[in-house]
Amino acid sequence: MKIEYDTERDLLYIWLGPTEAKAAQTITIAPGVHVDFDAHNRLIGIEILDASEVLGKRLQFEVALPTVEKVGAGKDA
């Protein structure tokens, strides 16, 4: 994931896929909020226009990732 903010245009873009991915389709989900999908219908990014108005003055992200247990860990082969 990569997050870019353009202060001059007040535009926030959140890359959820590779930054070189090209959008094949863009859908507006709310005024000023657009989501981009690649040619395989995978979500690749979220664009927020007038980001300081939409999100307020402070933006914070928290992500909890699930832990993965190793199968067969600690067993003799």
Secondary structure as a PSIPRED ss2 file (coil, helix, strand):
# PSIPRED VFORMAT (PSIPRED V4.0)

   1 M C   1.000  0.000  0.000
   2 K E   0.000  0.000  1.000
   3 I E   0.000  0.000  1.000
   4 E E   0.000  0.000  1.000
   5 Y E   0.000  0.000  1.000
   6 D E   0.000  0.000  1.000
   7 T C   1.000  0.000  0.000
   8 E C   1.000  0.000  0.000
   9 R C   1.000  0.000  0.000
  10 D C   1.000  0.000  0.000
  11 L E   0.000  0.000  1.000
  12 L E   0.000  0.000  1.000
  13 Y E   0.000  0.000  1.000
  14 I E   0.000  0.000  1.000
  15 W E   0.000  0.000  1.000
  16 L C   1.000  0.000  0.000
  17 G C   1.000  0.000  0.000
  18 P C   1.000  0.000  0.000
  19 T C   1.000  0.000  0.000
  20 E C   1.000  0.000  0.000
  21 A C   1.000  0.000  0.000
  22 K C   1.000  0.000  0.000
  23 A C   1.000  0.000  0.000
  24 A C   1.000  0.000  0.000
  25 Q E   0.000  0.000  1.000
  26 T E   0.000  0.000  1.000
  27 I E   0.000  0.000  1.000
  28 T E   0.000  0.000  1.000
  29 I E   0.000  0.000  1.000
  30 A E   0.000  0.000  1.000
  31 P C   1.000  0.000  0.000
  32 G C   1.000  0.000  0.000
  33 V E   0.000  0.000  1.000
  34 H E   0.000  0.000  1.000
  35 V E   0.000  0.000  1.000
  36 D E   0.000  0.000  1.000
  37 F E   0.000  0.000  1.000
  38 D C   1.000  0.000  0.000
  39 A C   1.000  0.000  0.000
  40 H C   1.000  0.000  0.000
  41 N C   1.000  0.000  0.000
  42 R C   1.000  0.000  0.000
  43 L E   0.000  0.000  1.000
  44 I E   0.000  0.000  1.000
  45 G E   0.000  0.000  1.000
  46 I E   0.000  0.000  1.000
  47 E E   0.000  0.000  1.000
  48 I E   0.000  0.000  1.000
  49 L C   1.000  0.000  0.000
  50 D C   1.000  0.000  0.000
  51 A H   0.000  1.000  0.000
  52 S H   0.000  1.000  0.000
  53 E H   0.000  1.000  0.000
  54 V H   0.000  1.000  0.000
  55 L H   0.000  1.000  0.000
  56 G C   1.000  0.000  0.000
  57 K C   1.000  0.000  0.000
  58 R C   1.000  0.000  0.000
  59 L C   1.000  0.000  0.000
  60 Q C   1.000  0.000  0.000
  61 F C   1.000  0.000  0.000
  62 E C   1.000  0.000  0.000
  63 V C   1.000  0.000  0.000
  64 A C   1.000  0.000  0.000
  65 L C   1.000  0.000  0.000
  66 P C   1.000  0.000  0.000
  67 T C   1.000  0.000  0.000
  68 V C   1.000  0.000  0.000
  69 E C   1.000  0.000  0.000
  70 K C   1.000  0.000  0.000
  71 V C   1.000  0.000  0.000
  72 G C   1.000  0.000  0.000
  73 A C   1.000  0.000  0.000
  74 G C   1.000  0.000  0.000
  75 K C   1.000  0.000  0.000
  76 D C   1.000  0.000  0.000
  77 A C   1.000  0.000  0.000
